[in-house]
């Protein structure tokens, strides 16, 4: 059961990690866009990303906490798994603090109602995605670390004595 939860979590984490990596990769080019084009990108290019990636994030979050609970008595596996679970929790918090308010504001803007301080919104949105990417990457590395420690321990136990 632990292996199934672990694989489910790793695969589900890969989806938002890839999406967040895309956001980080486009960051330098998006900072060069003027307000009207940036608004068009926000309103059209990213439409629908949330419903696609959010379920994967939720499953990754839940599986990391389930794994942490299951590994709570095995310190070497528990630590990296707990780090991953905390990172995934932080990603949710970052979304609600940084990205959700910007998404809500931008949804009601038009090219003619773009506020003077639109660049502050852009920075907040991009910073949220950068922080989330770093959290997701850390979570992936930590989950893999916990998996390798767990698998290495299982291999050592299953080897016959003297080999």
C-alpha positions, 0 to 999 in steps of 0.5 A, a space after each residue: 500500500 505504501 508503494 502505491 501511495 508513493 507512486 501515486 503521489 510522485 506521478 501526481 506531483 509531476 504534473 504541477 511541477 511541470 506546469 510550474 516549471 513552464 511558468 518559471 521558464 516563461 518568466 523573463 519573456 512575460 516580464 517584457 510584455 506590455 500591459 495589454 498583451 500580458 492581460 491577454 496572456 493571463 486571460 486566455 492562455 492560462 484559462 483552464 489550467 486550474 481545473 486540470 492541475 488542481 486535482 493532481 496537486 490535491 492528490 500529491 498533497 494528500 498522499 504526502 501526508 498519508 505517507 508521512 503518517 505511515 512512515 512516522 516510526 521510521 525516522 529516515 523515511 519520515 523526515 524527507 516525507 514530512 518535508 515534502 508534505 510541508 512543502 506541498 502545504 506551503 504551495 497551497 498557502 502560496 496560491 491563496 496568498 499570491 495567485 488567487 487574488 491576482 487571478 480574481 482581479 485580472 478576470 474583471 479587467 479589460 485593456 481599457 480598465 487595466 490599472 496603473 499598478 498592473 505590474 505589481 499584480 504581475 510580480 505578485 503572480 509570478 512570485 507566487 509561481 516561482 515560490 510554488 515551483 521551488 516548493 514543488 521541486 523540493 517536495 519531489 526531491 524529498 519524496 524521492 529521497 524518502 522512497 530511496 531510503 525506504 527501498 534501500 532498507 527493504 532490499 537490505 532486509 530481504 537479502 540473505 545473510 552473508 551476501 
